[in-house]
Amino acid sequence: MANASTNSLRDAYAARAISQVPRLLSLQDRNPFSPTYGCFDRTYWLDKTEDFPNALPQFGVLSLALVYKHDFPGNIYREQPKVRDWAFAGMDFWASLQHKDGSFDEFYPFERGWAGPSAFTTYANLEAYRLLKDEMPQEVAQRVLGAARKAARFIAKGESEQDLLANHHAVASLAVWKAYEVLGDADLKAGFHGLLEGFLKLHNAEEGWSREYDGVDPGYLSATVSFLSKIYQTNPDPKILDVLRQSVEFCSYFAYPNGFYGGSMGSRNTMHFYPHGFEIMAGQIPVAAAVAEHMLKALSDGKLVPPEIMADRYMFYRVPELLQAYLDYSARPAAMPPLPYQREPGTRYFPSARVYAATLTGHYVVANLAKGGVVKVFDKATGRLTLNDCGVIGKLDNGKVVTTQWVDPNYICQADDSGWEVKGHLNVVPSNKLFSPLKMIIFRAALIALGWSPKLSHIMKGRIRKALMLGSRPAPVSFRRNFRFDGEGVTLEDEIRLESNAKFQSLSIGDEFFVRYVPQSRYFQSQELAVKGTPFDSGQLATLNRERHITIGQRVALAGLPTAPTHAPRLHS
């Protein structure tokens, strides 16, 4: 059985969530006489700075249903009629936002999003309905169930927007499974099985990770664990259990000694951790209990990405996730298996993911070669980051920002028991684009002209995603990054070679930085304060641009703290 201190630690789930309910309710239009009564998109109904209501914030109904029905520590909302009625209003407003094809919008009008927002909000509203149905007005229940049926059928048809995000396929499966449970529609059950098979095509069973665009992302993999575990609670399919065992083990490599998780190691740079699935599975998968406990301590210590620092649209996900984790908290066994950083010394390389991990006597190393050799080295005793290096980033004389930190299938990667090497070309960062008033007018005009067609809407979204996030855009600059460790320290060597007539305006190596456009990333974490990069001064840049080649060596002693940044340039003609 869990001891008293562990049980009190559980309260961190509830405390972080309950503290955000006032914020959540402040985002909702709670005036029954308002035409937008129940809307959680404050920028639309109050600020009037948006020209359409984002459906995703209607996920907030699940938080209201949970705090109304359950007795959480510090919960003043339990059995409050106003909270119940605001949940009903939010569900009713959600139903009013639906397109005729069953879809909903999130980022722009006529988006017709598949998983987010359609699957996410369908799941939330069905779960809220399950909790509140005995008190729900019949006319509201009919509208909500009618919208859920249409949405589930839309979701069950599968994605049409080039969505290669495993967590989206997992939540789509969850939404349709919940719809089947509530509505009893045999077609939805068949749709669920089709969606699950689609998810499995994005899952690497040999290594335990699931695809997020073009690689693995630990943050979203924890979301996938959460969504599949929610299904498993009422559908204990052995195939789902196998995926969960594999995914939990892979996630465990990114539970760091300092309490943080994921981050720049992932294809989407997400730092968030979804705990509910790990709590659900803690009784069946021992390492799930170990991960859940490690990350719960981190949450209690103010690490991870708590809901209070998240953007409004994503806070709506986090609050019910923490509340559900509290409800399904599992008593910890007396002895839990060690996490990868706590295990016996050894190395592990995942060749498909191109992820490298090494447990040393006093240190833990994790690197993503698929992203050009992003690497972290932790002191296991103190948890301190002794090396955090996200690679090379700079600006060419043509104004383009280029970096090694890009998922590029053309990178050549090698790994062995004493380190790794990756080489290839820097990539141009594509997401530094902003709207101007004219561009926004043109974009909205295109939406009005094309948005009537679901097919054209999905084509447009696929092209937007590709323009902002996907594909390789090699720059005329090659690199080689070599990482080696021995009994006394680690050596990281970067070689940069200019091709054609390329020249740098600015250049920096190291630090924590992110370049891919991902809305659920780039949150501040205190560990950023302990790391820094090494920018080139004007003299070094001039020499590099003239000589066309540079090798930069960095040596970090493993016995204690890192030496002062020891990037030592050696220029070659």
MOLINHU-V694111 format. One record per residue. N is the residue number from 1. PHI is phi in whole degrees, 0 to 359 (none if undefined). Layout:
n->N phi->PHI
n->N phi->PHI
This chain:
n->1 phi->none
n->2 phi->288
n->3 phi->277
n->4 phi->297
n->5 phi->295
n->6 phi->294
n->7 phi->297
n->8 phi->292
n->9 phi->299
n->10 phi->306
n->11 phi->297
n->12 phi->300
n->13 phi->303
n->14 phi->293
n->15 phi->299
n->16 phi->295
n->17 phi->283
n->18 phi->299
n->19 phi->298
n->20 phi->262
n->21 phi->296
n->22 phi->302
n->23 phi->297
n->24 phi->299
n->25 phi->291
n->26 phi->291
n->27 phi->277
n->28 phi->263
n->29 phi->282
n->30 phi->256
n->31 phi->268
n->32 phi->298
n->33 phi->268
n->34 phi->276
n->35 phi->293
n->36 phi->248
n->37 phi->306
n->38 phi->100
n->39 phi->288
n->40 phi->264
n->41 phi->266
n->42 phi->298
n->43 phi->297
n->44 phi->272
n->45 phi->279
n->46 phi->249
n->47 phi->292
n->48 phi->59
n->49 phi->260
n->50 phi->242
n->51 phi->258
n->52 phi->204
n->53 phi->273
n->54 phi->290
n->55 phi->285
n->56 phi->302
n->57 phi->300
n->58 phi->293
n->59 phi->304
n->60 phi->300
n->61 phi->298
n->62 phi->292
n->63 phi->299
n->64 phi->296
n->65 phi->297
n->66 phi->293
n->67 phi->287
n->68 phi->289
n->69 phi->268
n->70 phi->243
n->71 phi->263
n->72 phi->269
n->73 phi->302
n->74 phi->73
n->75 phi->271
n->76 phi->272
n->77 phi->262
n->78 phi->300
n->79 phi->57
n->80 phi->273
n->81 phi->304
n->82 phi->296
n->83 phi->298
n->84 phi->300
n->85 phi->292
n->86 phi->293
n->87 phi->295
n->88 phi->301
n->89 phi->298
n->90 phi->296
n->91 phi->292
n->92 phi->294
n->93 phi->294
n->94 phi->304
n->95 phi->299
n->96 phi->288
n->97 phi->272
n->98 phi->286
n->99 phi->284
n->100 phi->298
n->101 phi->277
n->102 phi->98
n->103 phi->267
n->104 phi->225
n->105 phi->249
n->106 phi->231
n->107 phi->272
n->108 phi->200
n->109 phi->299
n->110 phi->63
n->111 phi->295
n->112 phi->55
n->113 phi->295
n->114 phi->275
n->115 phi->278
n->116 phi->250
n->117 phi->253
n->118 phi->295
n->119 phi->290
n->120 phi->301
n->121 phi->286
n->122 phi->296
n->123 phi->302
n->124 phi->298
n->125 phi->288
n->126 phi->292
n->127 phi->291
n->128 phi->296
n->129 phi->300
n->130 phi->302
n->131 phi->284
n->132 phi->245
n->133 phi->301
n->134 phi->291
n->135 phi->246
n->136 phi->280
n->137 phi->303
n->138 phi->300
n->139 phi->293
n->140 phi->291
n->141 phi->301
n->142 phi->296
n->143 phi->294
n->144 phi->293
n->145 phi->292
n->146 phi->296
n->147 phi->294
n->148 phi->296
n->149 phi->297
n->150 phi->297
n->151 phi->296
n->152 phi->296
n->153 phi->293
n->154 phi->298
n->155 phi->295
n->156 phi->295
n->157 phi->292
n->158 phi->98
n->159 phi->285
n->160 phi->227
n->161 phi->231
n->162 phi->57
n->163 phi->267
n->164 phi->254
n->165 phi->245
n->166 phi->298
n->167 phi->294
n->168 phi->292
n->169 phi->293
n->170 phi->291
n->171 phi->287
n->172 phi->297
n->173 phi->298
n->174 phi->298
n->175 phi->299
n->176 phi->288
n->177 phi->296
n->178 phi->295
n->179 phi->296
n->180 phi->298
n->181 phi->299
n->182 phi->281
n->183 phi->264
n->184 phi->66
n->185 phi->273
n->186 phi->299
n->187 phi->296
n->188 phi->290
n->189 phi->297
n->190 phi->296
n->191 phi->296
n->192 phi->300
n->193 phi->297
n->194 phi->294
n->195 phi->294
n->196 phi->296
n->197 phi->296
n->198 phi->296
n->199 phi->298
n->200 phi->300
n->201 phi->291
n->202 phi->261
n->203 phi->255
n->204 phi->265
n->205 phi->290
n->206 phi->288
n->207 phi->250
n->208 phi->92
n->209 phi->240
n->210 phi->235
n->211 phi->288
n->212 phi->236
n->213 phi->66
n->214 phi->229
n->215 phi->185
n->216 phi->259
n->217 phi->230
n->218 phi->301
n->219 phi->298
n->220 phi->286
n->221 phi->294
n->222 phi->294
n->223 phi->294
n->224 phi->300
n->225 phi->301
n->226 phi->296
n->227 phi->293
n->228 phi->292
n->229 phi->293
n->230 phi->298
n->231 phi->294
n->232 phi->299
n->233 phi->304
n->234 phi->242
n->235 phi->219
n->236 phi->285
n->237 phi->284
n->238 phi->303
n->239 phi->296
n->240 phi->292
n->241 phi->298
n->242 phi->300
n->243 phi->298
n->244 phi->294
n->245 phi->302
n->246 phi->295
n->247 phi->291
n->248 phi->298
n->249 phi->298
n->250 phi->295
n->251 phi->303
n->252 phi->298
n->253 phi->290
n->254 phi->248
n->255 phi->271
n->256 phi->277
n->257 phi->301
n->258 phi->272
n->259 phi->94
n->260 phi->274
n->261 phi->212
n->262 phi->64
n->263 phi->75
n->264 phi->292
n->265 phi->288
n->266 phi->265
n->267 phi->296
n->268 phi->241
n->269 phi->62
n->270 phi->279
n->271 phi->255
n->272 phi->285
n->273 phi->228
n->274 phi->268
n->275 phi->272
n->276 phi->300
n->277 phi->298
n->278 phi->291
n->279 phi->290
n->280 phi->300
n->281 phi->267
n->282 phi->301
n->283 phi->283
n->284 phi->253
n->285 phi->238
n->286 phi->306
n->287 phi->291
n->288 phi->296
n->289 phi->296
n->290 phi->295
n->291 phi->295
n->292 phi->302
n->293 phi->293
n->294 phi->299
n->295 phi->284
n->296 phi->293
n->297 phi->299
n->298 phi->296
n->299 phi->299
n->300 phi->297
n->301 phi->274
n->302 phi->82
n->303 phi->260
n->304 phi->59
n->305 phi->235
n->306 phi->292
n->307 phi->298
n->308 phi->292
n->309 phi->257
n->310 phi->275
n->311 phi->301
n->312 phi->307
n->313 phi->297
n->314 phi->263
n->315 phi->301
n->316 phi->298
n->317 phi->289
n->318 phi->290
n->319 phi->298
n->320 phi->293
n->321 phi->300
n->322 phi->288
n->323 phi->296
n->324 phi->292
n->325 phi->297
n->326 phi->297
n->327 phi->295
n->328 phi->258
n->329 phi->305
n->330 phi->253
n->331 phi->301
n->332 phi->280
n->333 phi->292
n->334 phi->301
n->335 phi->231
n->336 phi->250
n->337 phi->294
n->338 phi->289
n->339 phi->285
n->340 phi->309
n->341 phi->289
n->342 phi->263
n->343 phi->279
n->344 phi->298
n->345 phi->306
n->346 phi->169
n->347 phi->239
n->348 phi->218
n->349 phi->240
n->350 phi->257
n->351 phi->295
n->352 phi->286
n->353 phi->284
n->354 phi->61
n->355 phi->249
n->356 phi->236
n->357 phi->224
n->358 phi->221
n->359 phi->261
n->360 phi->258
n->361 phi->302
n->362 phi->240
n->363 phi->221
n->364 phi->230
n->365 phi->241
n->366 phi->220
n->367 phi->214
n->368 phi->244
n->369 phi->287
n->370 phi->298
n->371 phi->259
n->372 phi->84
n->373 phi->92
n->374 phi->297
n->375 phi->218
n->376 phi->228
n->377 phi->233
n->378 phi->247
n->379 phi->278
n->380 phi->292
n->381 phi->289
n->382 phi->258
n->383 phi->80
n->384 phi->291
n->385 phi->285
n->386 phi->270
n->387 phi->207
n->388 phi->223
n->389 phi->223
n->390 phi->268
n->391 phi->106
n->392 phi->254
n->393 phi->217
n->394 phi->195
n->395 phi->237
n->396 phi->281
n->397 phi->291
n->398 phi->271
n->399 phi->91
n->400 phi->281
n->401 phi->273
n->402 phi->231
n->403 phi->203
n->404 phi->278
n->405 phi->276
n->406 phi->216
n->407 phi->283
n->408 phi->232
n->409 phi->294
n->410 phi->273
n->411 phi->297
n->412 phi->263
n->413 phi->240
n->414 phi->222
n->415 phi->212
n->416 phi->210
n->417 phi->289
n->418 phi->243
n->419 phi->149
n->420 phi->204
n->421 phi->213
n->422 phi->221
n->423 phi->215
n->424 phi->169
n->425 phi->246
n->426 phi->299
n->427 phi->245
n->428 phi->284
n->429 phi->279
n->430 phi->266
n->431 phi->267
n->432 phi->275
n->433 phi->242
n->434 phi->233
n->435 phi->281
n->436 phi->251
n->437 phi->305
n->438 phi->293
n->439 phi->298
n->440 phi->295
n->441 phi->298
n->442 phi->294
n->443 phi->297
n->444 phi->295
n->445 phi->297
n->446 phi->295
n->447 phi->295
n->448 phi->294
n->449 phi->287
n->450 phi->250
n->451 phi->294
n->452 phi->295
n->453 phi->257
n->454 phi->305
n->455 phi->298
n->456 phi->293
n->457 phi->298
n->458 phi->289
n->459 phi->298
n->460 phi->298
n->461 phi->295
n->462 phi->299
n->463 phi->288
n->464 phi->298
n->465 phi->300
n->466 phi->295
n->467 phi->293
n->468 phi->269
n->469 phi->230
n->470 phi->250
n->471 phi->90
n->472 phi->259
n->473 phi->229
n->474 phi->298
n->475 phi->260
n->476 phi->283
n->477 phi->219
n->478 phi->259
n->479 phi->215
n->480 phi->221
n->481 phi->239
n->482 phi->237
n->483 phi->239
n->484 phi->224
n->485 phi->227
n->486 phi->224
n->487 phi->291
n->488 phi->248
n->489 phi->181
n->490 phi->240
n->491 phi->237
n->492 phi->240
n->493 phi->239
n->494 phi->245
n->495 phi->241
n->496 phi->238
n->497 phi->226
n->498 phi->278
n->499 phi->241
n->500 phi->54
n->501 phi->250
n->502 phi->296
n->503 phi->219
n->504 phi->263
n->505 phi->276
n->506 phi->208
n->507 phi->201
n->508 phi->216
n->509 phi->233
n->510 phi->96
n->511 phi->75
n->512 phi->251
n->513 phi->212
n->514 phi->227
n->515 phi->234
n->516 phi->282
n->517 phi->287
n->518 phi->216
n->519 phi->302
n->520 phi->267
n->521 phi->214
n->522 phi->68
n->523 phi->283
n->524 phi->286
n->525 phi->227
n->526 phi->298
n->527 phi->296
n->528 phi->299
n->529 phi->292
n->530 phi->268
n->531 phi->233
n->532 phi->205
n->533 phi->260
n->534 phi->236
n->535 phi->284
n->536 phi->281
n->537 phi->277
n->538 phi->298
n->539 phi->291
n->540 phi->296
n->541 phi->296
n->542 phi->298
n->543 phi->294
n->544 phi->299
n->545 phi->296
n->546 phi->277
n->547 phi->278
n->548 phi->76
n->549 phi->203
n->550 phi->213
n->551 phi->237
n->552 phi->239
n->553 phi->253
n->554 phi->225
n->555 phi->240
n->556 phi->236
n->557 phi->285
n->558 phi->268
n->559 phi->289
n->560 phi->207
n->561 phi->287
n->562 phi->295
n->563 phi->294
n->564 phi->303
n->565 phi->318
n->566 phi->251
n->567 phi->297
n->568 phi->244
n->569 phi->288
n->570 phi->233
n->571 phi->270
n->572 phi->232
n->573 phi->274
